[in-house]
Amino acid sequence: MPYTKTNEYIEYLVNEYSDTIFRLAMSRTKNKENSEDVYQEVFLRLAKKIPEFENKEHEKAWIIKVTINCSKTMLSSKHLKNRSELSENVGADPMAARPG
């Protein structure tokens, strides 16, 4: 694959913001696996959109905002999934699962 300016820019963003994104995601999700998912999603969004930033502050603010939003989405989707699994199990007969 040819090395383009786009690739170079994404590589720069990864090098520049990896720690910030992961630490922020970890502080929001309190879970390593969820934080890794958020981290990956942020860079996927960056790679798809590659926004043009006015300056370094705008670049950092956009990345922080996307990280927070991805963290919120991750938490709400995990929360909703856990709630639906719990509600499915509430009506189950606990004696039905016992052998004999």
N, C-alpha and C positions, 0 to 999 in steps of 0.2 A: 504494500500500500504506500503510495507516495506521501511524503511528509509535507503537509500544507501549512499555511499560516493558521488555519483553523485548528489543526492538530497542535501546533505550537502554543496557541492561545489556551486551549483546553489543558495542555500539560502545565502551562504557567499557573492556571487557576487551581489545578490539583495541588501543585507544589506550594502555592501561596495560602490556600484556604483549607487544606485537608484537616489539619489539627483543629482549627476553629469550628468547622462543620461537625466533626465527630464529637468534640467536647460539648458543643451546644446541644446536639441531638442527645447525647448521654445525659445532660442535665435535665432535659425535658422528658425523655422516655424512661430514664432510670434502668435501662436494660441494654446490654451490649448488642444482642441480636437485632433489636429494634433500631438501635443507633446505627448499626451497619446498614440496615435497610434504608434508613433515612439518608445516610451518607451517599449511598448508591443512587437513590432517587434524585437527590439534588444535582449530582453530576450528570445524570441522564437528562434532566430538564435543561441544564446548561448546554449540553451537547446538542440537544434538539433545537433549542431556541437561539443560542449564542447572542444574547442581547448586546446592544451597543451601549456602553456606559459613558456617562459624561466625564467621570473622573474616578479615581481610586476609591473615594468615599462612597460614591454611588454604587460602584461594583460591590464593595463590601456590604453595604446596606441591603442590596438586592439578594445577595447570597445568604445573609442572616435571615432576612424575611422568608425566603424560600425554605430554609432549614426549619424555621419555627413552624411554618405552615405544613410542611411534610411531617414534622413531629406530631402536630395536632391531628393530622389525618391518620397517622399511624396509631395514635392512642385511641382515637374515636373508633376506628375500625376494629382494633383489638378489643376494645370495651364492648362494642356491639356484638361481636362474635362470642365473647365470653358470656354476655347476658343471654343470648339466644340459646347457647348450650346449657346454661343453668336453667332457663325456663323449660327446655325440653326435658330435663331430668327431674324437675319438680313433681310432675305428675306420675313419674314412674313408681311402681310398686317395689319397695326395697326387698321384700321377701321373694319376689320373682327371680331375682338374680342369685339367690342362694341355692346350692345344690341339695337335692334330696328332699 
